[in-house]
Amino acid sequence: VLEFVDIGAVDVSLPQHTMWASVVDPSQPQAGLLVATYYGRLFHLPLIETGDTPRFGELTELFTLHGAPFHRSTNFDISIGVSDVLEPGRFDLFCGDRSQAVAWCRRVGEEGGRPVYEEPRKIKQRNPHVANSFFSVPTVGDWRGTGVPDLLVGGVEGYILWYRTLSTDPLRFAPSERLRCGTTEIRRL
């Protein structure tokens, strides 16, 4: 059973046009949040105290390992999320970009309490190509309980496409299937 409770406002100043947020590391809440703007800028928001009244640190814009802003080569304007699908315990960044592709940024460590990622790379795989649409929200998770996360991508047609991971080295997915609840395809109309 999930229960969501509104605990009220939290005193945090977010950048203008903030659209998406993700945890930095699901196994370490104190690692804080990643916050992305509509224009593809990426920020780190450290979490100083957890609990009913969380306290956040100073918001800092993140740059790639080579000092470039994340919106220089890829606009994260669909969604952001993290997963350790490629290496257990290393939570890489996955996002939807302006070209309607899924991008991946390998996490290479930490500097000054903030995560450090390589430059965004589009996920390329061998037949079939991971397809999505402008409204996609790439999400990774171990949906089958196999220990290997799969990829879910929302499409402009309203369907959620499920790509089962075939291998992680090299990264390969099975052809997409429309996500179902029983025998009914899940679709937002």
N, C-alpha and C positions, 0 to 999 in steps of 0.2 A: 504494500500500500504506500503510495506517495502522497504526501501532504505538503502543499505550498502555503506558506504563511507570509504575509506582508509585514515586515518588521519596521517599515517606515523608511524615511529618507536617510541616506548615508552621505556625509559631507565629503564629496569628491568633485573636483573640477575636471571635466572631461574636455578633450579638444572638440572644436566645432565640427559638425558633421560626423560624429561618432555613430557607427552603425553596428559593429560586431564586437563580441568579446569571447575569450576562451581562457581557460586556465593555462598556466605555463606548464605545469606538471601535475596531473591528477593525483599523484601519490604524495605530493608535498604542497598543501594549501598555502603555506607561507611563501611559496615561490611567486604568488600573485597572479595577476591577470595580464593577458595580451588584449589590447584594444586597437581596433582598426577603424579608420575613417572611410567615408564614401570615396574619397580620393586616393585611397591606398596607402596612407601613412600608417605606420605601425608603432604602437607605444607599449611600454611596460608600466604596470601599476602595481607596486609592491604591496603586499598585505602584511601589515605590522601586527595586528591583533585579530584573531578570529572570534567567533561567538555571535551573540545577539546584536552586539553593537560593534561591527568590524571597524577597524581603523586602517586606513590606507596611507601609504607613503607618497612621495612625490612622483608624479607622472613624468616619464622620460621617453622621448622618441628613440626608437631603435633604428640602427643602421646595420647593413649586412656586414659580414666578416671583413669585407674590403672597404667599408666606410660609405657605401652607397645607400641612399634612401630606398626603402622597399618599393616605392611607387615609381622608381626610375625605370625599371625594366618590366614590371608586372604590377598591375593595379589589383589589389585585393578588394574587389568591390562586390563580391558575392557572399563570402563567409570566411571564417577562419576556424581552425580547430587543431588539436595536437593529438598525436598517437605514437606509440612505440612499435608500430607494425614492422618496421625495418630492423630495429635493434632493441631488444628488451631493455627497458629502463632509460632509453634515450628518446625523449618526446620531441619529435620533429614537427614542424608546422606544415599544415596542409590548408589550401585555400582555393577559392574560385577566383579566376582573374577576368579582366575585361574582355579577353578574347574567347570567353566561355570555356576555358580549359581548367583543369585541376593543376595547381602548382604545388611544389614541394620544396621546403627549405630544411636542409639537414641542420640539426642543432649540434654545434661544435663545442659548447661549453658555456661558461658564465664569466662575466667580467663586471666587477662592482656590484654584485648581487642581481645583475640583469642577464637574461639569456642572450646568447650570441648564435646567430644562424648564418648559414651560407646564403648566397644569392638564390633567388627563386629559380626553380627549374620546372618546366612543364613535364607532367608525367607522360612518358612515352612507353607504350607497351606493344607487344606483338599481338596481332590479330585476336580479337577485334580492337580497334582504337576505342579508348574510353571516351564516350560521347556524352555531352550534357548540353544544357541550354543556358541562356542568360539568367534564368531564374533558379539555377542549380544551387544547392547548398551541400557541398561535399562534406560527408560525415563518415568517420571511420569508427569501427567497433567490432568486437567479436560477437557477431549476431548469431553464429551457429554453435558457439561454445567449443570451438576447436583449438583455441589458443592463438589463432591467426585472425587479425581483424580484416573485415571486408569493407568495401566502399559502397556507400549509398549516395545517390546524386538525384536531386529533384529536377524535373524537366518542365519546359514551358507548356507542355501539353497537360500538365497537372499530375503526371505519374511520378512515382519514386522508383528509380532504377537501381537494382541491386547487382553489384559486380562482386562475385565471389573471388577471393584471392587464390590463384593457382600456385604461385610461387613468389618469394620475396627477393630472390637473387637468381635471375633478374626478376624485377617486379612484373608480374603477368596476372591478368584477370580473365575470368570466363566471360562469355557474352552476357550482356545485361539481361536481367529478368525484371518484369514489373513486380514490385512488392505487393504481396497479398495478405489479407487477413482471412484465413480459411480459404475459400475459393473466390473471394471477392477482391478484385484489384483495388488498391488504395489510390484514390484520385481526388484531387481538389478541383472542384468545378467553379 
